[in-house]
Amino acid sequence: MSSRPRISTRIAAISESATLAVDSKAKAMKAAGRPVIGFGAGEPDFQTPGYIVDAAVEAAREPRFHKYTPAGGLPELKKAIAAKTARDSGYQVDAAQVLVTNGGKQAVYEAFATLLDPGDEVLVVAPYWTTYPEAIKLAGGVQVDVVTDETSGYLASVEQLEAARTERTKVLLFVSPSNPTGAVYSREQTEAIGRWAAEHGLWVVTDEIYEHLVYGGAEFTSIATAVPELGDRVVVLNGVAKTYAMTGWRVGWLIGPSDVVKAATNLQSHATSNVSNVAQAAALAAVSGDLSAVAEMRTAFDRRRQAMVRLLNEIPGVFCPEPKGAFYAYPSVKELLGKELRGRRPQTSGELAELILEEAEVAVVPGEAFGTPGYFRLSYALGDDDLAEGVSRLNKLLSEAR
């Protein structure tokens, strides 16, 4: 018998998506009859707008969409994405600079696979979304964390970034609004970071999928627009999932210099070929339409955001800064670790999250998944009643900690 491993080292090193794992466990418990409230999944609790669904139904009847189409995306969709980008962020690109991908995750992977050689370093602000490390690792890159916390509102400074930069640094990953923290960089902060990156000849990969979900006085600023001196060293990642409640449709995109997009398109031509034509037709309707649907969602999210932060900060030992964007809260639970609770003393936020799921039937994602132990991520993209009930259960349980 061969002693060689059955699974390659490269693939065996990939971790399961922690957010999807928590959501799956919560749904399984719910299916078994337990009244679990899940704060794990990052998807709007709204239906995809009807006009988008109608466009998909019509496309399914269109014979030309029953065949292969260009691997990089339908020409009309690429043109519409370029127009939408100019409308929403002021960033001017040609359709040839757009690659339509199978959801935002494929855009993330292809961006790093195209830019990185083994050993190239990527500066990643922690807390970070769980997929970034795996995509960087698969591309042979080295992730360098720039750790932030609640005292700065989870925002990294130029000084922190510079302290982490080495001669191997090739890419800065810039995410605003942020998953998991909801942090939003101001225009001034964005410009300062962008100018620093340009000064040192770094590439910037910017994930803008939450661009329309900002609240209060916060404003979304695209680093690509704010810092034109970055030139052709910017790659923009985006998609329809969050803005149009289309997580299951799996349509994202990558925007970048023509040589990067061509190389990434070559990769996609061998990996998946074209994105589903029906889903692309739906995305075309979405990005070509107005933003009234997201305005309604944003109003609901803002209401829930304020309620969640208020309720979380009423729990002894929990501190939650106010998120300015996306639909997540990221409270610190460090003061609760090591305390006695229902006969146990959880030492990590992972152990505490497991105890909460068992005892309060509430699912949260522990900070270990995002590179910063001692925190929870809670999505407020769920109904108002469930939100209030879920945080109430947390309060009742965690108040017992001694």
Protein Blocks (a to p, Z undefined) as FASTA:
>chain_A
ZZbdfbdfklmmpccdfklmmmmmmmmmmmnopacddfkbccdfbdcdfklmmmmmmmmm
mmklmpccdfkbpfklmmmmmmmmmmmnopacdfklpccdehjklmmmmmmmmmpcghia
cdddddddfklmmmmmmnopacddddddfknoopacfklmmmmpcfklmbdcddddddfk
lpacdfklmmmmmmmmmmnopacdddfklmmmcghjbccddfklmmmmnmmmbccdddfk
lmnopmknopadddddfklmmmmmmmmmmmnmpadfklmmmmmmmmmmccklmmmmmmmm
mmmmmmmmmmmmmpghiacdddfbhjbdcddfklmgopaeehiacfbfklmmmmmmmmno
pacddfklnopghiacddfbbcfklmmmmmmmmmmmmmmpZZ
